[in-house]
Amino acid sequence: MHNLAIVIPAYKLTFLEDALKSISSQANKNFTLYIGDDNSPDDLYAVVKKYEKIIDIVYKKFEENLGAITL
């Protein structure tokens, strides 16, 4: 069990890739990364797959764009 959870709401492919690159370079990998795909038109999961072996990732694609609602 990890002591830290990182949550990324994702929509733009370029921002997600930069974030994953930065997170994967951390020396301490004692965390779980949760990514909420806000129904992006881009294939965010293709990028997520590249990092699944390096980072403990939980990925969820929403069926509709939730935007800035309160979860």
C-alpha positions in Angstrom: 0.0 0.0 0.0 1.3 3.4 -1.0 1.4 6.4 1.4 0.7 9.0 -1.2 -1.9 9.4 -4.0 -1.5 11.8 -6.9 -4.6 12.8 -8.8 -4.4 14.2 -12.3 -7.6 15.4 -14.1 -6.6 15.1 -17.8 -7.9 16.5 -21.0 -4.9 17.8 -23.1 -2.5 15.1 -24.4 0.6 17.4 -24.2 0.1 18.4 -20.6 -0.5 14.7 -19.5 2.7 13.5 -21.3 4.8 16.2 -19.6 3.3 15.4 -16.2 3.9 11.6 -16.6 7.5 12.3 -17.7 8.1 14.4 -14.6 6.4 12.0 -12.2 8.2 9.0 -13.6 11.6 10.6 -13.0 11.0 10.8 -9.2 13.4 8.7 -7.2 10.7 7.7 -4.7 7.9 5.7 -6.4 5.9 5.0 -3.2 2.7 6.5 -4.6 -0.4 5.7 -6.7 -1.2 8.0 -9.6 -4.9 8.4 -10.4 -5.7 9.8 -13.8 -9.2 10.9 -14.7 -9.6 11.3 -18.5 -12.3 14.0 -18.9 -13.5 12.4 -22.2 -10.6 13.9 -24.2 -10.8 13.6 -28.0 -7.1 12.6 -27.8 -6.1 9.0 -27.0 -4.7 9.7 -23.5 -4.6 6.0 -22.7 -1.9 5.4 -25.4 0.4 7.7 -23.4 -0.6 6.2 -20.1 0.3 2.7 -21.3 3.9 3.8 -21.8 4.2 4.6 -18.1 2.2 1.8 -16.5 5.3 -0.4 -16.0 7.2 2.5 -14.3 4.4 4.1 -12.2 1.5 2.5 -10.3 -1.4 4.1 -12.3 -5.2 3.8 -12.0 -6.8 5.2 -15.2 -10.5 6.1 -15.6 -12.0 7.6 -18.8 -15.3 9.4 -18.2 -18.0 8.8 -20.7 -18.9 12.5 -20.9 -16.9 15.6 -20.3 -17.4 16.7 -16.7 -15.6 20.0 -17.0 -15.3 22.0 -13.9 -18.1 20.4 -11.8 -17.8 19.6 -8.2 -17.1 15.9 -7.8 
